[in-house]
Amino acid sequence: MQLSIDIDQNKSSLFLDFLNLLKKDRMINNYTVIDTKKTLSEYEQEVLDDIGHIAEAIKSADEGHGHKTARTVTL
């Protein structure tokens, strides 16, 4: 039988201790912890980093840093 449970990071050690107890008492045969989080490619990580700097760039522009151009970006 397979069971999928999403556990909060802070509660994971408590849950693993509980699983070990059940295994020790032979209530379960075995268990496997599988990380289902997708790892981002280098390009995807770069895009997320760039998005994270948008607020800083806007604040810097409001303070008069940089220079204005005729470019318009529409989202």
PyMOL Python script that loads the backbone (N, CA, C, O; Angstrom):
from pymol import cmd

cmd.read_pdbstr("""\
ATOM      1  N   MET A   1       0.843  -1.169   0.000  1.00  0.00           N
ATOM      2  CA  MET A   1       0.000   0.000   0.000  1.00  0.00           C
ATOM      3  C   MET A   1       0.893   1.238   0.000  1.00  0.00           C
ATOM      4  O   MET A   1       1.960   1.249   0.613  1.00  0.00           O
ATOM      5  N   GLN A   2       0.443   2.269  -0.691  1.00  0.00           N
ATOM      6  CA  GLN A   2       1.200   3.515  -0.764  1.00  0.00           C
ATOM      7  C   GLN A   2       0.350   4.643  -0.215  1.00  0.00           C
ATOM      8  O   GLN A   2      -0.844   4.736  -0.500  1.00  0.00           O
ATOM      9  N   LEU A   3       0.979   5.499   0.574  1.00  0.00           N
ATOM     10  CA  LEU A   3       0.294   6.635   1.181  1.00  0.00           C
ATOM     11  C   LEU A   3       1.143   7.869   0.959  1.00  0.00           C
ATOM     12  O   LEU A   3       2.346   7.859   1.222  1.00  0.00           O
ATOM     13  N   SER A   4       0.522   8.931   0.477  1.00  0.00           N
ATOM     14  CA  SER A   4       1.232  10.189   0.249  1.00  0.00           C
ATOM     15  C   SER A   4       0.735  11.213   1.243  1.00  0.00           C
ATOM     16  O   SER A   4      -0.462  11.492   1.316  1.00  0.00           O
ATOM     17  N   ILE A   5       1.661  11.777   2.014  1.00  0.00           N
ATOM     18  CA  ILE A   5       1.309  12.764   3.038  1.00  0.00           C
ATOM     19  C   ILE A   5       2.236  13.962   2.887  1.00  0.00           C
ATOM     20  O   ILE A   5       3.456  13.812   2.811  1.00  0.00           O
ATOM     21  N   ASP A   6       1.650  15.143   2.845  1.00  0.00           N
ATOM     22  CA  ASP A   6       2.433  16.376   2.777  1.00  0.00           C
ATOM     23  C   ASP A   6       2.594  16.898   4.204  1.00  0.00           C
ATOM     24  O   ASP A   6       1.621  17.293   4.846  1.00  0.00           O
ATOM     25  N   ILE A   7       3.832  16.894   4.686  1.00  0.00           N
ATOM     26  CA  ILE A   7       4.122  17.279   6.068  1.00  0.00           C
ATOM     27  C   ILE A   7       4.849  18.615   6.085  1.00  0.00           C
ATOM     28  O   ILE A   7       5.751  18.850   5.280  1.00  0.00           O
ATOM     29  N   ASP A   8       4.455  19.486   7.004  1.00  0.00           N
ATOM     30  CA  ASP A   8       5.127  20.763   7.200  1.00  0.00           C
ATOM     31  C   ASP A   8       6.571  20.526   7.623  1.00  0.00           C
ATOM     32  O   ASP A   8       6.849  19.605   8.391  1.00  0.00           O
ATOM     33  N   GLN A   9       7.486  21.345   7.130  1.00  0.00           N
ATOM     34  CA  GLN A   9       8.925  21.187   7.413  1.00  0.00           C
ATOM     35  C   GLN A   9       9.202  21.142   8.908  1.00  0.00           C
ATOM     36  O   GLN A   9      10.044  20.363   9.354  1.00  0.00           O
ATOM     37  N   ASN A  10       8.508  21.962   9.689  1.00  0.00           N
ATOM     38  CA  ASN A  10       8.767  22.031  11.128  1.00  0.00           C
ATOM     39  C   ASN A  10       8.298  20.791  11.876  1.00  0.00           C
ATOM     40  O   ASN A  10       8.808  20.484  12.953  1.00  0.00           O
ATOM     41  N   LYS A  11       7.332  20.079  11.310  1.00  0.00           N
ATOM     42  CA  LYS A  11       6.780  18.905  11.980  1.00  0.00           C
ATOM     43  C   LYS A  11       7.356  17.601  11.431  1.00  0.00           C
ATOM     44  O   LYS A  11       6.980  16.524  11.893  1.00  0.00           O
ATOM     45  N   SER A  12       8.250  17.678  10.466  1.00  0.00           N
ATOM     46  CA  SER A  12       8.730  16.482   9.801  1.00  0.00           C
ATOM     47  C   SER A  12       9.506  15.551  10.730  1.00  0.00           C
ATOM     48  O   SER A  12       9.351  14.333  10.636  1.00  0.00           O
ATOM     49  N   SER A  13      10.332  16.086  11.619  1.00  0.00           N
ATOM     50  CA  SER A  13      11.110  15.212  12.500  1.00  0.00           C
ATOM     51  C   SER A  13      10.208  14.444  13.453  1.00  0.00           C
ATOM     52  O   SER A  13      10.459  13.272  13.734  1.00  0.00           O
ATOM     53  N   LEU A  14       9.169  15.087  13.949  1.00  0.00           N
ATOM     54  CA  LEU A  14       8.207  14.410  14.825  1.00  0.00           C
ATOM     55  C   LEU A  14       7.508  13.286  14.079  1.00  0.00           C
ATOM     56  O   LEU A  14       7.315  12.199  14.625  1.00  0.00           O
ATOM     57  N   PHE A  15       7.126  13.545  12.824  1.00  0.00           N
ATOM     58  CA  PHE A  15       6.443  12.528  12.035  1.00  0.00           C
ATOM     59  C   PHE A  15       7.377  11.359  11.725  1.00  0.00           C
ATOM     60  O   PHE A  15       6.950  10.205  11.756  1.00  0.00           O
ATOM     61  N   LEU A  16       8.652  11.645  11.425  1.00  0.00           N
ATOM     62  CA  LEU A  16       9.612  10.569  11.162  1.00  0.00           C
ATOM     63  C   LEU A  16       9.835   9.720  12.410  1.00  0.00           C
ATOM     64  O   LEU A  16       9.979   8.501  12.306  1.00  0.00           O
ATOM     65  N   ASP A  17       9.865  10.341  13.584  1.00  0.00           N
ATOM     66  CA  ASP A  17       9.976   9.576  14.834  1.00  0.00           C
ATOM     67  C   ASP A  17       8.775   8.655  15.006  1.00  0.00           C
ATOM     68  O   ASP A  17       8.915   7.510  15.438  1.00  0.00           O
ATOM     69  N   PHE A  18       7.596   9.164  14.665  1.00  0.00           N
ATOM     70  CA  PHE A  18       6.380   8.355  14.750  1.00  0.00           C
ATOM     71  C   PHE A  18       6.442   7.163  13.791  1.00  0.00           C
ATOM     72  O   PHE A  18       6.062   6.051  14.159  1.00  0.00           O
ATOM     73  N   LEU A  19       6.920   7.389  12.564  1.00  0.00           N
ATOM     74  CA  LEU A  19       7.057   6.297  11.596  1.00  0.00           C
ATOM     75  C   LEU A  19       8.052   5.251  12.081  1.00  0.00           C
ATOM     76  O   LEU A  19       7.823   4.051  11.926  1.00  0.00           O
ATOM     77  N   ASN A  20       9.157   5.706  12.667  1.00  0.00           N
ATOM     78  CA  ASN A  20      10.145   4.763  13.208  1.00  0.00           C
ATOM     79  C   ASN A  20       9.560   3.931  14.339  1.00  0.00           C
ATOM     80  O   ASN A  20       9.869   2.746  14.460  1.00  0.00           O
ATOM     81  N   LEU A  21       8.728   4.534  15.159  1.00  0.00           N
ATOM     82  CA  LEU A  21       8.068   3.806  16.236  1.00  0.00           C
ATOM     83  C   LEU A  21       7.130   2.741  15.668  1.00  0.00           C
ATOM     84  O   LEU A  21       7.112   1.608  16.148  1.00  0.00           O
ATOM     85  N   LEU A  22       6.354   3.102  14.648  1.00  0.00           N
ATOM     86  CA  LEU A  22       5.455   2.129  14.023  1.00  0.00           C
ATOM     87  C   LEU A  22       6.237   0.993  13.371  1.00  0.00           C
ATOM     88  O   LEU A  22       5.802  -0.159  13.403  1.00  0.00           O
ATOM     89  N   LYS A  23       7.375   1.308  12.788  1.00  0.00           N
ATOM     90  CA  LYS A  23       8.213   0.271  12.170  1.00  0.00           C
ATOM     91  C   LYS A  23       8.803  -0.641  13.244  1.00  0.00           C
ATOM     92  O   LYS A  23       8.854  -1.858  13.067  1.00  0.00           O
ATOM     93  N   LYS A  24       9.243  -0.065  14.342  1.00  0.00           N
ATOM     94  CA  LYS A  24       9.812  -0.850  15.433  1.00  0.00           C
ATOM     95  C   LYS A  24       8.770  -1.806  16.023  1.00  0.00           C
ATOM     96  O   LYS A  24       9.091  -2.941  16.374  1.00  0.00           O
ATOM     97  N   ASP A  25       7.533  -1.343  16.128  1.00  0.00           N
ATOM     98  CA  ASP A  25       6.449  -2.170  16.660  1.00  0.00           C
ATOM     99  C   ASP A  25       5.857  -3.103  15.600  1.00  0.00           C
ATOM    100  O   ASP A  25       4.881  -3.806  15.862  1.00  0.00           O
ATOM    101  N   ARG A  26       6.443  -3.107  14.416  1.00  0.00           N
ATOM    102  CA  ARG A  26       6.024  -3.958  13.293  1.00  0.00           C
ATOM    103  C   ARG A  26       4.592  -3.688  12.848  1.00  0.00           C
ATOM    104  O   ARG A  26       3.897  -4.586  12.373  1.00  0.00           O
ATOM    105  N   MET A  27       4.167  -2.454  13.007  1.00  0.00           N
ATOM    106  CA  MET A  27       2.851  -2.065  12.509  1.00  0.00           C
ATOM    107  C   MET A  27       2.945  -1.676  11.040  1.00  0.00           C
ATOM    108  O   MET A  27       1.957  -1.752  10.310  1.00  0.00           O
ATOM    109  N   ILE A  28       4.121  -1.261  10.607  1.00  0.00           N
ATOM    110  CA  ILE A  28       4.391  -1.019   9.191  1.00  0.00           C
ATOM    111  C   ILE A  28       5.680  -1.750   8.828  1.00  0.00           C
ATOM    112  O   ILE A  28       6.562  -1.912   9.672  1.00  0.00           O
ATOM    113  N   ASN A  29       5.789  -2.185   7.592  1.00  0.00           N
ATOM    114  CA  ASN A  29       6.989  -2.892   7.154  1.00  0.00           C
ATOM    115  C   ASN A  29       8.142  -1.939   6.888  1.00  0.00           C
ATOM    116  O   ASN A  29       9.256  -2.144   7.370  1.00  0.00           O
ATOM    117  N   ASN A  30       7.867  -0.906   6.123  1.00  0.00           N
ATOM    118  CA  ASN A  30       8.917   0.013   5.732  1.00  0.00           C
ATOM    119  C   ASN A  30       8.288   1.304   5.231  1.00  0.00           C
ATOM    120  O   ASN A  30       7.091   1.347   4.945  1.00  0.00           O
ATOM    121  N   TYR A  31       9.078   2.334   5.127  1.00  0.00           N
ATOM    122  CA  TYR A  31       8.621   3.591   4.549  1.00  0.00           C
ATOM    123  C   TYR A  31       9.784   4.236   3.819  1.00  0.00           C
ATOM    124  O   TYR A  31      10.950   3.957   4.097  1.00  0.00           O
ATOM    125  N   THR A  32       9.440   5.105   2.881  1.00  0.00           N
ATOM    126  CA  THR A  32      10.437   5.826   2.106  1.00  0.00           C
ATOM    127  C   THR A  32      10.026   7.285   2.036  1.00  0.00           C
ATOM    128  O   THR A  32       8.867   7.597   1.762  1.00  0.00           O
ATOM    129  N   VAL A  33      10.963   8.168   2.282  1.00  0.00           N
ATOM    130  CA  VAL A  33      10.707   9.602   2.187  1.00  0.00           C
ATOM    131  C   VAL A  33      11.145  10.045   0.801  1.00  0.00           C
ATOM    132  O   VAL A  33      12.303   9.870   0.421  1.00  0.00           O
ATOM    133  N   ILE A  34      10.217  10.619   0.052  1.00  0.00           N
ATOM    134  CA  ILE A  34      10.487  11.060  -1.309  1.00  0.00           C
ATOM    135  C   ILE A  34      10.296  12.561  -1.385  1.00  0.00           C
ATOM    136  O   ILE A  34       9.250  13.083  -0.999  1.00  0.00           O
ATOM    137  N   ASP A  35      11.300  13.249  -1.880  1.00  0.00           N
ATOM    138  CA  ASP A  35      11.205  14.698  -2.072  1.00  0.00           C
ATOM    139  C   ASP A  35      10.587  14.945  -3.439  1.00  0.00           C
ATOM    140  O   ASP A  35      11.185  14.624  -4.466  1.00  0.00           O
ATOM    141  N   THR A  36       9.393  15.515  -3.448  1.00  0.00           N
ATOM    142  CA  THR A  36       8.687  15.750  -4.710  1.00  0.00           C
ATOM    143  C   THR A  36       8.865  17.172  -5.228  1.00  0.00           C
ATOM    144  O   THR A  36       8.283  17.539  -6.248  1.00  0.00           O
ATOM    145  N   LYS A  37       9.659  17.966  -4.537  1.00  0.00           N
ATOM    146  CA  LYS A  37       9.868  19.332  -4.996  1.00  0.00           C
ATOM    147  C   LYS A  37      10.708  19.328  -6.261  1.00  0.00           C
ATOM    148  O   LYS A  37      11.766  18.702  -6.316  1.00  0.00           O
ATOM    149  N   LYS A  38      10.238  20.017  -7.256  1.00  0.00           N
ATOM    150  CA  LYS A  38      10.946  20.093  -8.526  1.00  0.00           C
ATOM    151  C   LYS A  38      12.109  21.063  -8.373  1.00  0.00           C
ATOM    152  O   LYS A  38      11.946  22.167  -7.852  1.00  0.00           O
ATOM    153  N   THR A  39      13.272  20.645  -8.827  1.00  0.00           N
ATOM    154  CA  THR A  39      14.400  21.561  -8.800  1.00  0.00           C
ATOM    155  C   THR A  39      14.340  22.441 -10.040  1.00  0.00           C
ATOM    156  O   THR A  39      14.023  21.976 -11.135  1.00  0.00           O
ATOM    157  N   LEU A  40      14.643  23.698  -9.854  1.00  0.00           N
ATOM    158  CA  LEU A  40      14.571  24.651 -10.947  1.00  0.00           C
ATOM    159  C   LEU A  40      15.836  24.592 -11.788  1.00  0.00           C
ATOM    160  O   LEU A  40      16.932  24.343 -11.287  1.00  0.00           O
ATOM    161  N   SER A  41      15.651  24.828 -13.077  1.00  0.00           N
ATOM    162  CA  SER A  41      16.807  24.915 -13.959  1.00  0.00           C
ATOM    163  C   SER A  41      17.547  26.221 -13.649  1.00  0.00           C
ATOM    164  O   SER A  41      17.029  27.092 -12.949  1.00  0.00           O
ATOM    165  N   GLU A  42      18.746  26.338 -14.175  1.00  0.00           N
ATOM    166  CA  GLU A  42      19.545  27.547 -13.946  1.00  0.00           C
ATOM    167  C   GLU A  42      18.829  28.779 -14.501  1.00  0.00           C
ATOM    168  O   GLU A  42      18.842  29.842 -13.880  1.00  0.00           O
ATOM    169  N   TYR A  43      18.206  28.633 -15.673  1.00  0.00           N
ATOM    170  CA  TYR A  43      17.480  29.746 -16.292  1.00  0.00           C
ATOM    171  C   TYR A  43      16.277  30.152 -15.442  1.00  0.00           C
ATOM    172  O   TYR A  43      16.044  31.341 -15.228  1.00  0.00           O
ATOM    173  N   GLU A  44      15.506  29.161 -14.953  1.00  0.00           N
ATOM    174  CA  GLU A  44      14.334  29.462 -14.125  1.00  0.00           C
ATOM    175  C   GLU A  44      14.747  30.166 -12.835  1.00  0.00           C
ATOM    176  O   GLU A  44      14.078  31.100 -12.393  1.00  0.00           O
ATOM    177  N   GLN A  45      15.840  29.720 -12.237  1.00  0.00           N
ATOM    178  CA  GLN A  45      16.323  30.363 -11.018  1.00  0.00           C
ATOM    179  C   GLN A  45      16.767  31.798 -11.291  1.00  0.00           C
ATOM    180  O   GLN A  45      16.538  32.691 -10.476  1.00  0.00           O
ATOM    181  N   GLU A  46      17.405  32.014 -12.444  1.00  0.00           N
ATOM    182  CA  GLU A  46      17.840  33.360 -12.827  1.00  0.00           C
ATOM    183  C   GLU A  46      16.643  34.286 -13.017  1.00  0.00           C
ATOM    184  O   GLU A  46      16.684  35.444 -12.603  1.00  0.00           O
ATOM    185  N   VAL A  47      15.573  33.783 -13.643  1.00  0.00           N
ATOM    186  CA  VAL A  47      14.363  34.582 -13.838  1.00  0.00           C
ATOM    187  C   VAL A  47      13.750  34.950 -12.495  1.00  0.00           C
ATOM    188  O   VAL A  47      13.354  36.098 -12.294  1.00  0.00           O
ATOM    189  N   LEU A  48      13.665  33.996 -11.570  1.00  0.00           N
ATOM    190  CA  LEU A  48      13.113  34.287 -10.243  1.00  0.00           C
ATOM    191  C   LEU A  48      13.968  35.305  -9.491  1.00  0.00           C
ATOM    192  O   LEU A  48      13.439  36.176  -8.799  1.00  0.00           O
ATOM    193  N   ASP A  49      15.282  35.195  -9.626  1.00  0.00           N
ATOM    194  CA  ASP A  49      16.163  36.179  -8.991  1.00  0.00           C
ATOM    195  C   ASP A  49      15.941  37.569  -9.577  1.00  0.00           C
ATOM    196  O   ASP A  49      15.907  38.556  -8.842  1.00  0.00           O
ATOM    197  N   ASP A  50      15.790  37.649 -10.902  1.00  0.00           N
ATOM    198  CA  ASP A  50      15.540  38.936 -11.547  1.00  0.00           C
ATOM    199  C   ASP A  50      14.214  39.542 -11.077  1.00  0.00           C
ATOM    200  O   ASP A  50      14.133  40.744 -10.822  1.00  0.00           O
ATOM    201  N   ILE A  51      13.194  38.721 -10.965  1.00  0.00           N
ATOM    202  CA  ILE A  51      11.893  39.197 -10.490  1.00  0.00           C
ATOM    203  C   ILE A  51      12.021  39.716  -9.057  1.00  0.00           C
ATOM    204  O   ILE A  51      11.380  40.701  -8.690  1.00  0.00           O
ATOM    205  N   GLY A  52      12.847  39.055  -8.252  1.00  0.00           N
ATOM    206  CA  GLY A  52      13.051  39.483  -6.869  1.00  0.00           C
ATOM    207  C   GLY A  52      13.704  40.850  -6.751  1.00  0.00           C
ATOM    208  O   GLY A  52      13.598  41.497  -5.710  1.00  0.00           O
ATOM    209  N   HIS A  53      14.379  41.298  -7.804  1.00  0.00           N
ATOM    210  CA  HIS A  53      15.060  42.601  -7.771  1.00  0.00           C
ATOM    211  C   HIS A  53      14.196  43.737  -8.323  1.00  0.00           C
ATOM    212  O   HIS A  53      14.634  44.887  -8.326  1.00  0.00           O
ATOM    213  N   ILE A  54      13.004  43.447  -8.779  1.00  0.00           N
ATOM    214  CA  ILE A  54      12.150  44.489  -9.374  1.00  0.00           C
ATOM    215  C   ILE A  54      11.822  45.586  -8.360  1.00  0.00           C
ATOM    216  O   ILE A  54      11.939  46.771  -8.672  1.00  0.00           O
ATOM    217  N   ALA A  55      11.417  45.205  -7.163  1.00  0.00           N
ATOM    218  CA  ALA A  55      11.047  46.212  -6.155  1.00  0.00           C
ATOM    219  C   ALA A  55      12.232  47.115  -5.832  1.00  0.00           C
ATOM    220  O   ALA A  55      12.069  48.327  -5.695  1.00  0.00           O
ATOM    221  N   GLU A  56      13.403  46.540  -5.711  1.00  0.00           N
ATOM    222  CA  GLU A  56      14.613  47.316  -5.436  1.00  0.00           C
ATOM    223  C   GLU A  56      14.922  48.279  -6.586  1.00  0.00           C
ATOM    224  O   GLU A  56      15.318  49.419  -6.345  1.00  0.00           O
ATOM    225  N   ALA A  57      14.744  47.833  -7.823  1.00  0.00           N
ATOM    226  CA  ALA A  57      15.004  48.672  -8.990  1.00  0.00           C
ATOM    227  C   ALA A  57      14.013  49.834  -9.057  1.00  0.00           C
ATOM    228  O   ALA A  57      14.397  50.953  -9.397  1.00  0.00           O
ATOM    229  N   ILE A  58      12.745  49.579  -8.736  1.00  0.00           N
ATOM    230  CA  ILE A  58      11.731  50.639  -8.749  1.00  0.00           C
ATOM    231  C   ILE A  58      12.050  51.674  -7.675  1.00  0.00           C
ATOM    232  O   ILE A  58      11.972  52.876  -7.925  1.00  0.00           O
ATOM    233  N   LYS A  59      12.413  51.203  -6.473  1.00  0.00           N
ATOM    234  CA  LYS A  59      12.762  52.125  -5.388  1.00  0.00           C
ATOM    235  C   LYS A  59      13.978  52.966  -5.779  1.00  0.00           C
ATOM    236  O   LYS A  59      14.008  54.169  -5.522  1.00  0.00           O
ATOM    237  N   SER A  60      14.968  52.344  -6.391  1.00  0.00           N
ATOM    238  CA  SER A  60      16.165  53.046  -6.831  1.00  0.00           C
ATOM    239  C   SER A  60      15.817  54.095  -7.886  1.00  0.00           C
ATOM    240  O   SER A  60      16.355  55.201  -7.859  1.00  0.00           O
ATOM    241  N   ALA A  61      14.923  53.757  -8.812  1.00  0.00           N
ATOM    242  CA  ALA A  61      14.512  54.711  -9.845  1.00  0.00           C
ATOM    243  C   ALA A  61      13.746  55.881  -9.229  1.00  0.00           C
ATOM    244  O   ALA A  61      13.922  57.026  -9.644  1.00  0.00           O
ATOM    245  N   ASP A  62      12.897  55.597  -8.240  1.00  0.00           N
ATOM    246  CA  ASP A  62      12.154  56.664  -7.568  1.00  0.00           C
ATOM    247  C   ASP A  62      13.081  57.622  -6.838  1.00  0.00           C
ATOM    248  O   ASP A  62      12.754  58.797  -6.670  1.00  0.00           O
ATOM    249  N   GLU A  63      14.227  57.133  -6.407  1.00  0.00           N
ATOM    250  CA  GLU A  63      15.200  57.974  -5.709  1.00  0.00           C
ATOM    251  C   GLU A  63      16.101  58.717  -6.681  1.00  0.00           C
ATOM    252  O   GLU A  63      17.009  59.433  -6.259  1.00  0.00           O
ATOM    253  N   GLY A  64      15.860  58.555  -7.985  1.00  0.00           N
ATOM    254  CA  GLY A  64      16.605  59.312  -8.976  1.00  0.00           C
ATOM    255  C   GLY A  64      17.832  58.622  -9.541  1.00  0.00           C
ATOM    256  O   GLY A  64      18.584  59.231 -10.302  1.00  0.00           O
ATOM    257  N   HIS A  65      18.049  57.381  -9.189  1.00  0.00           N
ATOM    258  CA  HIS A  65      19.199  56.642  -9.716  1.00  0.00           C
ATOM    259  C   HIS A  65      18.874  56.148 -11.124  1.00  0.00           C
ATOM    260  O   HIS A  65      17.707  55.953 -11.462  1.00  0.00           O
ATOM    261  N   GLY A  66      19.892  55.947 -11.933  1.00  0.00           N
ATOM    262  CA  GLY A  66      19.693  55.467 -13.301  1.00  0.00           C
ATOM    263  C   GLY A  66      19.272  56.594 -14.217  1.00  0.00           C
ATOM    264  O   GLY A  66      19.416  57.770 -13.883  1.00  0.00           O
ATOM    265  N   HIS A  67      18.747  56.226 -15.382  1.00  0.00           N
ATOM    266  CA  HIS A  67      18.294  57.235 -16.334  1.00  0.00           C
ATOM    267  C   HIS A  67      17.049  56.736 -17.059  1.00  0.00           C
ATOM    268  O   HIS A  67      16.842  55.531 -17.203  1.00  0.00           O
ATOM    269  N   LYS A  68      16.233  57.666 -17.506  1.00  0.00           N
ATOM    270  CA  LYS A  68      14.985  57.315 -18.182  1.00  0.00           C
ATOM    271  C   LYS A  68      15.262  57.012 -19.651  1.00  0.00           C
ATOM    272  O   LYS A  68      16.146  57.602 -20.271  1.00  0.00           O
ATOM    273  N   THR A  69      14.487  56.083 -20.185  1.00  0.00           N
ATOM    274  CA  THR A  69      14.567  55.762 -21.607  1.00  0.00           C
ATOM    275  C   THR A  69      13.172  55.818 -22.198  1.00  0.00           C
ATOM    276  O   THR A  69      12.190  55.986 -21.475  1.00  0.00           O
ATOM    277  N   ALA A  70      13.085  55.680 -23.490  1.00  0.00           N
ATOM    278  CA  ALA A  70      11.787  55.736 -24.173  1.00  0.00           C
ATOM    279  C   ALA A  70      11.113  54.358 -24.204  1.00  0.00           C
ATOM    280  O   ALA A  70      10.063  54.211 -24.829  1.00  0.00           O
ATOM    281  N   ARG A  71      11.678  53.372 -23.559  1.00  0.00           N
ATOM    282  CA  ARG A  71      11.114  52.012 -23.591  1.00  0.00           C
ATOM    283  C   ARG A  71       9.890  51.934 -22.696  1.00  0.00           C
ATOM    284  O   ARG A  71       9.837  52.550 -21.632  1.00  0.00           O
ATOM    285  N   THR A  72       8.914  51.169 -23.146  1.00  0.00           N
ATOM    286  CA  THR A  72       7.707  50.936 -22.366  1.00  0.00           C
ATOM    287  C   THR A  72       7.505  49.441 -22.237  1.00  0.00           C
ATOM    288  O   THR A  72       7.580  48.714 -23.227  1.00  0.00           O
ATOM    289  N   VAL A  73       7.253  48.988 -21.051  1.00  0.00           N
ATOM    290  CA  VAL A  73       7.012  47.573 -20.803  1.00  0.00           C
ATOM    291  C   VAL A  73       5.562  47.405 -20.395  1.00  0.00           C
ATOM    292  O   VAL A  73       5.089  48.072 -19.475  1.00  0.00           O
ATOM    293  N   THR A  74       4.862  46.522 -21.070  1.00  0.00           N
ATOM    294  CA  THR A  74       3.467  46.249 -20.751  1.00  0.00           C
ATOM    295  C   THR A  74       3.351  44.811 -20.287  1.00  0.00           C
ATOM    296  O   THR A  74       3.793  43.890 -20.974  1.00  0.00           O
ATOM    297  N   LEU A  75       2.759  44.622 -19.126  1.00  0.00           N
ATOM    298  CA  LEU A  75       2.574  43.262 -18.578  1.00  0.00           C
ATOM    299  C   LEU A  75       1.134  42.861 -18.734  1.00  0.00           C
ATOM    300  O   LEU A  75       0.754  41.758 -18.342  1.00  0.00           O
TER     301      LEU A  75
END
""", "prot")
cmd.dss("prot")
cmd.show_as("cartoon", "prot")
cmd.util.cbc("prot")
cmd.orient("prot")
